[in-house]
Amino acid sequence: MQPFLWQPPIELSQTEQTIVKRVKRAKLFVFLREHRHEVFNPAFQAELSGLYRDSKRGQPPIPPAQLALATILQAYTGASDDEVIKATTMDRRWQLVLDCLDAEESPFSKGTLINFRTRLIESQMDRRLIERTIEVAKETGAFGAGPRLTALDSSPLWGAARVEDTYNLLGHALRKALGVIARKPGRGLAEIATEADASLLGGSSLKAALDRDWDDPGERAEALGVVLAVLTTVERWLENKPEGSEEPAVQRSLAAAHQVQTGVSASRMRRCVMDARVAVCE
């Protein structure tokens, strides 16, 4: 079973026409609303559906075309994943494009958005998505396919997503491993992380603890190196067999972290990230 074909209205409603007239800048929103049916024609939607062809985890209730539109807007605006979810309920421009005017809840979750973007990157469809958008822009002449649109291809979203997904998965797996031990009476994650000489994992946000400029490729790579080093530190600490280290949940989390570590130094990195995402979320 493949994701269903997305068929939002083509003609603008009166409410949508009013919103379009109010958009003075960021004209990509208007272009995507007026030409989304051309960008995401049945043939291209079939390509996007192919991202889920071999999935054993079922199909998402959200059409890939709608997620792809959100991904384009995210790359264009530089919004974070959390900001995207917020925009779908509070920004009329985003709602205009995504066909969710006056929505009180986002049409998709943060996890669904991240999963879709990961599939795009893994299959090299992120470039295809940009190329398709530029192609329609040139054909229609409705939105200049110059620097403003072609800049999407070098958006930090793509490079940052590749690296940030990796360190986030590593951090998530390691925190989950230590969290199992921290559930013992009188212990907390911060205490266990400090004891393991991995205080980086003890805070509420690994990203905040790393404190890097995520738009800088060098700093993203450095952050990944730091997290990989923490993996080694935690593994050595667990070798001393602290109470709880033999529990299956700890071992599964370590295995997930090692899948990502292996992928970092091999051409199979993208597949390992996807496999590790499943293991971490189990």
Secondary structure, 3 states (H helix, E strand, C coil): CCCCCCCCCCCCCHHHHHHHHHCCCCCHHHHHHHHHHHHCCHHHHHHHHHHHCCCCCCCCCCCHHHHHHHHHHHHHHCCCHHHHHHHHHHCHHHHHHHCCCCCCCCCCCHHHHHHHHHHHHHCCHHHHHHHHHHHHHHHHCCCCCCHHHHHHHHCHHHHHHHHHHHHHHHHHHHHHHHHHHHCCCCCCHHHHHHHCCCHHHCCCCHHHHHCCCCCCHHHHHHHHHHHHHHHHHHHHHHHCCCCCCCCHHHHHHHHHHHHHHHHHCCCCHHHHHHHHHHHHHC
